């Protein structure tokens, strides 16, 4: 099991082998974490995403899937892009959020990444309630059979940190 750490800050500034991007299905940048990663990483990330769209992912990256590119100017070797589900009261898509974390760790293992940073996938503009997003993230990472040594959740505010702390405490 990977060691799980929590940090409040900017995911684009923390050194890691791989940074997970809460991407949209187009892989061509967007708002929130996705936009920040593309801006900080520079044009090579977008160039690789465009190549993926022109070759293996012509319809975009499916929700719950993950794919890696270079990290460009970021303090990492790779960016692992994953598309989280949009939260809905009417439709339980928890399995897709679980898949985001599991697939990102699978890709990290394929790359040989040992230190991986994650945002709170789907808990921003996709509206997933933070407490539930934290529970799913922590439980999935804790249950994953991965060669990753350290998973750091890089969170943007005190509410997110509190939710992830609570989720970690429930594991014990």
KARARA-V379448 format. One record per residue. RES is the residue in one small letter. SS is DSSP state (2 for helix, 1 for strand, 0 for the rest). PSI is psi as a letter, one per 20 degrees, with the letter a starting at -180 (NA if undefined). D_CENTER is the distance of its C-alpha to the mean C-alpha in whole Angstrom. Layout:
((RES	SS	PSI	D_CENTER) (RES	SS	PSI	D_CENTER))
This chain:
((x	0	p	18) (x	0	q	15) (x	1	p	16) (x	1	p	14) (x	1	q	14) (x	1	p	14) (x	1	p	14) (x	1	p	15) (x	0	b	15) (x	0	o	13) (x	0	h	10) (x	0	i	12) (x	0	i	15) (x	0	p	14) (x	0	p	15) (x	0	r	13) (x	0	g	13) (x	1	p	10) (x	1	p	7) (x	1	p	4) (x	1	p	5) (x	1	n	5) (x	1	r	8) (x	0	r	11) (x	0	h	13) (x	0	h	16) (x	0	j	13) (x	0	k	16) (x	0	r	14) (x	0	b	14) (x	0	a	14) (x	2	c	12) (x	2	g	9) (x	2	g	10) (x	2	g	13) (x	2	g	13) (x	2	g	11) (x	2	g	14) (x	2	g	17) (x	2	h	16) (x	2	i	15) (x	0	a	18) (x	2	i	20) (x	2	h	19) (x	2	g	15) (x	2	h	17) (x	2	g	20) (x	2	h	18) (x	2	g	16) (x	2	h	19) (x	2	g	21) (x	2	g	18) (x	2	h	19) (x	2	i	23) (x	0	e	23) (x	0	i	21) (x	0	l	19) (x	0	h	21) (x	0	j	20) (x	0	r	17) (x	0	p	14) (x	0	q	14) (x	0	p	12) (x	0	i	10) (x	0	r	11) (x	1	q	9) (x	1	q	11) (x	1	q	11) (x	1	r	13) (x	1	r	15) (x	0	j	14) (x	0	c	17) (x	0	j	18) (x	0	q	15) (x	0	l	16) (x	0	r	14) (x	0	h	15) (x	1	q	12) (x	1	p	9) (x	1	o	7) (x	1	p	7) (x	1	q	6) (x	1	o	8) (x	0	q	8) (x	0	q	12) (x	0	p	14) (x	0	q	16) (x	0	p	20) (x	0	h	23) (x	0	i	24) (x	0	o	22) (x	0	o	20) (x	0	k	16) (x	2	h	15) (x	2	h	15) (x	2	h	13) (x	2	g	10) (x	2	g	11) (x	2	h	11) (x	2	g	7) (x	2	g	7) (x	2	g	10) (x	2	h	10) (x	2	g	7) (x	2	h	9) (x	2	g	12) (x	2	g	11) (x	2	g	11) (x	2	g	14) (x	2	h	16) (x	2	h	15) (x	0	j	17) (x	0	p	14) (x	0	h	15) (x	1	o	13) (x	1	p	9) (x	1	p	7) (x	1	q	4) (x	0	a	5) (x	0	n	7) (x	0	p	6) (x	0	i	9) (x	0	j	11) (x	0	d	12) (x	0	i	14) (x	0	i	13) (x	0	j	15) (x	0	p	14) (x	0	p	16) (x	2	g	15) (x	2	g	17) (x	2	h	16) (x	2	g	12) (x	2	g	12) (x	2	g	15) (x	2	g	13) (x	2	g	10) (x	2	g	12) (x	2	g	15) (x	2	g	12) (x	2	g	11) (x	2	h	15) (x	2	i	17) (x	0	p	15) (x	0	o	17) (x	0	q	15) (x	0	i	17) (x	0	p	14) (x	0	g	16) (x	1	p	14) (x	1	p	11) (x	1	p	10) (x	1	o	9) (x	1	o	10) (x	1	q	11) (x	0	i	13) (x	0	r	17) (x	2	h	19) (x	2	g	18) (x	2	g	15) (x	2	g	16) (x	2	g	19) (x	2	g	17) (x	2	h	15) (x	2	g	18) (x	2	g	20) (x	2	g	17) (x	2	g	18) (x	2	h	21) (x	2	h	22) (x	2	h	21) (x	0	NA	24))
